[in-house]
Amino acid sequence: MSKKTGSLATLWKRVEKKAVQALGKGAAGKYLEALEPRGMPFSKGFDPSSLLPAEYVELVQALGYRWVSGASSTLALLPPRWQVGLSQQTGVPDRKWEEVRTEREAGTHAYAFVMFAAHDLEDVNGFAFGKSADGDALVVWAVEDSLPVEELGPFSTWLAEALEALSASLDEAGAGATSMEPPDLAGASLPIKAKSKASAASKSPAALFEKFPRDSKELLFNGRKLGELPAIIGEFTELESLWVRTTGIKQVPPELGRLTKLKKLDLSFNPELTELPTELGDLASLESINLNRTGLTTLPDSLERLRRLTFVDLQSTPLKALPPVLFRMPWLRTLDLYWTTLPPEEVERFRRAVPECKVGVS
């Protein structure tokens, strides 16, 4: 370990000690390196090693992926799989997200930033490594709402300043002050598998869903090879977002209709999914549904009951004609039809029927 890295490690430990003394034992901790997000936004990953400065690599080798909280802020170093997952959600300055997303879905994107520290997980706010705008040197960038917005300098300089600021805030913390909550990576991760021979039953999709609390607000399984969406999904009645992109599912169980609080449903990149159950019309709170690159050729008529559904993505589906139910949904505001072979006159007929809906076509 270099002298500079040793100095940073010592400073980190000193701030951790002060945080625990001022705010209690819950003010500092360490993430397990093996933490795996419940799902990755895109199935095509990337190797972030070329974007990680040597001083950072040495520091995590010495300390691990630690976090420390103050009374008004927190600083958390992300484990490897979380780095990749959050980097996939990070935008690129001066580029449209739609273009970046298409590249990442195809596995052709050249990543220029890698998230390595975060404040929270709701909106990605934290810090990323990337090349300086003035050259090839790797520097720290501030990330706000998933977009790098400002260079903050070399890692060692940035970290020393960040820890000193955190230390100063702890000096000012009054009696009774409590620590800020760090990003709950453990709670949003898959259970760490024990190194034993698991039975086939324990690896089934139903067994995987069994591991999560029934009052979960979000389930993210993107990229997990489920093969099926089990009927047990109907027990998650508090669910608001369900992401099962690129999971190999071939059908959606009718039990999904029990999720009356569900707002966002992503079934995309499952080409063997060729039909949806009538019970989808029971998802009274549904606001958006992503069916991009599924095998669907129509939609159930029951969707006309979903008065809150304003966004439908049917990109790259084998549609030969627009599902009739769409013409009976004047509240739609966005309908994506990119990379479909629908006749232009069919699309124009829909535009006349639902004039307030923005239609995307290639």
GUTORVO-868631 format. One line per 3 residues: their letters; for each residue x, y, z of C-alpha. Coordinates in steps of 0.1 Angstrom, whole numbers. Layout:
% GUTORVO-868631
a	X Y Z  ...
END
This chain:
% GUTORVO-868631
msk	0 0 0  14 34 -10  20 61 15
ktg	-8 82 1  -33 53 3  -22 46 38
sla	-29 82 48  -64 80 32  -71 47 51
tlw	-60 63 83  -82 93 78  -112 72 69
krv	-108 51 101  -104 84 122  -137 98 108
ekk	-155 65 114  -144 65 150  -156 101 154
avq	-189 92 138  -195 63 161  -186 84 192
alg	-209 112 181  -238 93 166  -236 57 178
kga	-226 23 164  -250 26 134  -230 55 120
agk	-204 33 102  -201 -1 86  -190 -23 58
yle	-208 -38 28  -201 -74 18  -182 -76 -14
ale	-205 -103 -27  -237 -82 -26  -256 -87 -58
prg	-284 -63 -68  -318 -80 -73  -315 -73 -110
mpf	-293 -54 -134  -309 -27 -156  -293 -42 -187
skg	-283 -78 -193  -251 -68 -210  -226 -58 -183
fdp	-191 -43 -186  -157 -44 -170  -151 -12 -150
ssl	-115 -19 -141  -100 5 -166  -119 33 -150
lpa	-108 27 -114  -77 47 -103  -49 27 -86
eyv	-53 47 -53  -90 37 -51  -82 0 -58
elv	-56 0 -31  -80 17 -6  -108 -9 -10
qal	-82 -37 -8  -71 -22 25  -105 -12 40
gyr	-132 -30 20  -164 -13 8  -171 8 38
wvs	-197 35 46  -197 63 71  -226 86 80
gas	-228 120 95  -258 140 108  -265 155 74
stl	-247 133 48  -233 99 41  -205 84 21
all	-207 48 9  -183 29 -13  -201 5 -36
ppr	-193 -32 -40  -184 -44 -75  -218 -56 -88
wqv	-234 -25 -74  -209 -4 -93  -219 -20 -126
gls	-257 -19 -118  -257 18 -109  -233 27 -138
qqt	-258 12 -162  -283 37 -149  -259 66 -152
gvp	-264 89 -182  -238 105 -204  -235 143 -206
drk	-247 158 -239  -262 126 -251  -299 116 -252
wee	-308 88 -228  -327 70 -255  -296 66 -276
vrt	-275 55 -246  -302 30 -235  -303 15 -270
ere	-266 9 -270  -266 -6 -235  -295 -29 -244
agt	-275 -41 -274  -242 -44 -255  -224 -19 -278
hay	-220 10 -253  -185 21 -244  -189 31 -207
afv	-171 64 -199  -182 65 -162  -183 41 -134
mfa	-203 48 -102  -182 40 -71  -199 58 -43
ahd	-235 68 -36  -257 88 -12  -289 70 -20
led	-306 46 -44  -339 63 -52  -324 88 -76
vng	-288 80 -82  -268 107 -65  -232 102 -57
faf	-198 99 -74  -184 84 -105  -149 79 -120
gks	-144 92 -155  -118 109 -176  -113 146 -172
adg	-127 169 -198  -91 183 -201  -73 150 -207
dal	-72 113 -201  -66 115 -163  -92 97 -142
vvw	-111 121 -119  -141 120 -97  -174 134 -111
ave	-204 145 -90  -235 125 -101  -269 141 -97
dsl	-302 124 -107  -282 98 -126  -261 122 -146
pve	-224 133 -142  -225 171 -138  -192 183 -124
elg	-155 173 -121  -143 172 -85  -106 164 -91
pfs	-83 134 -84  -96 106 -61  -71 112 -33
twl	-78 149 -32  -115 145 -34  -117 118 -7
aea	-95 137 17  -117 168 13  -149 148 16
lea	-138 131 48  -125 164 63  -159 180 56
lsa	-177 150 72  -154 153 102  -162 190 106
sld	-199 183 104  -195 158 132  -178 184 153
eag	-209 205 150  -234 178 156  -254 186 187
aga	-265 164 215  -292 139 204  -281 141 167
tsm	-287 109 147  -269 96 117  -281 97 81
epp	-291 63 67  -266 49 42  -278 33 9
dla	-295 0 19  -276 -22 -4  -281 -53 17
gas	-318 -49 17  -319 -43 -21  -296 -73 -28
lpi	-302 -109 -35  -295 -132 -6  -259 -143 -6
kak	-258 -180 -15  -243 -204 9  -215 -226 -6
ska	-235 -258 -6  -253 -280 -31  -287 -264 -33
saa	-316 -286 -44  -334 -279 -77  -365 -268 -57
sks	-345 -241 -39  -334 -227 -72  -369 -224 -87
paa	-384 -190 -94  -410 -196 -67  -382 -202 -41
lfe	-364 -170 -53  -396 -149 -47  -401 -166 -14
kfp	-370 -148 -1  -386 -114 -3  -409 -96 21
rds	-446 -97 10  -448 -59 16  -420 -51 -9
kel	-427 -20 -29  -403 -30 -58  -390 -62 -72
lfn	-361 -60 -97  -351 -92 -115  -337 -78 -148
grk	-313 -103 -163  -322 -132 -139  -330 -163 -159
lge	-363 -170 -142  -379 -189 -171  -413 -182 -156
lpa	-431 -157 -134  -445 -178 -106  -481 -176 -93
iig	-467 -165 -59  -463 -130 -74  -499 -125 -65
eft	-490 -124 -28  -470 -92 -32  -500 -69 -29
ele	-481 -38 -18  -459 -39 -49  -456 -7 -70
slw	-429 -16 -95  -420 -50 -110  -390 -54 -134
vrt	-386 -87 -151  -367 -77 -182  -346 -104 -200
tgi	-357 -132 -177  -369 -157 -202  -405 -157 -191
kqv	-430 -173 -215  -463 -164 -198  -477 -141 -171
ppe	-498 -158 -144  -534 -145 -138  -524 -139 -102
lgr	-505 -108 -113  -539 -91 -115  -541 -91 -76
ltk	-514 -63 -76  -538 -34 -75  -511 -10 -63
lkk	-487 -18 -92  -477 13 -111  -448 2 -133
ldl	-445 -32 -151  -415 -41 -173  -418 -74 -192
sfn	-395 -64 -220  -369 -85 -238  -388 -117 -233
pel	-394 -128 -269  -412 -160 -259  -439 -140 -241
tel	-467 -141 -267  -498 -133 -248  -510 -115 -216
pte	-538 -126 -193  -572 -109 -191  -565 -102 -154
lgd	-540 -75 -163  -571 -53 -166  -574 -56 -128
las	-541 -35 -122  -561 -4 -114  -530 17 -105
les	-509 8 -135  -493 38 -152  -467 23 -175
inl	-461 -11 -192  -429 -20 -211  -434 -48 -237
nrt	-404 -40 -259  -391 -70 -278  -417 -94 -265
glt	-435 -118 -289  -469 -101 -284  -491 -96 -314
tlp	-521 -82 -296  -532 -70 -261  -562 -81 -240
dsl	-593 -60 -243  -594 -57 -205  -567 -30 -206
erl	-594 -4 -214  -603 -5 -177  -568 10 -168
rrl	-576 47 -167  -542 55 -152  -522 37 -179
tfv	-506 65 -200  -474 48 -213  -472 17 -235
dlq	-440 5 -251  -445 -20 -280  -411 -15 -297
stp	-397 -43 -317  -428 -65 -313  -442 -86 -342
lka	-474 -66 -344  -492 -68 -378  -519 -44 -367
lpp	-525 -22 -336  -545 -40 -309  -581 -27 -310
vlf	-581 -19 -273  -556 10 -278  -582 29 -299
rmp	-605 28 -268  -579 44 -245  -580 82 -251
wlr	-560 88 -219  -528 73 -234  -500 99 -237
tld	-471 78 -251  -471 48 -274  -437 36 -286
lyw	-439 17 -319  -402 19 -330  -389 -10 -351
ttl	-423 -25 -358  -436 -32 -393  -470 -17 -388
ppe	-486 -1 -419  -483 37 -418  -520 41 -424
eve	-526 20 -393  -505 43 -372  -522 74 -387
rfr	-556 60 -379  -545 57 -343  -532 92 -342
rav	-566 105 -354  -584 84 -328  -562 94 -299
pec	-548 128 -309  -532 136 -275  -510 105 -275
kvg	-474 109 -287  -466 80 -311  -430 70 -317
vs	-423 53 -350  -391 46 -369
END
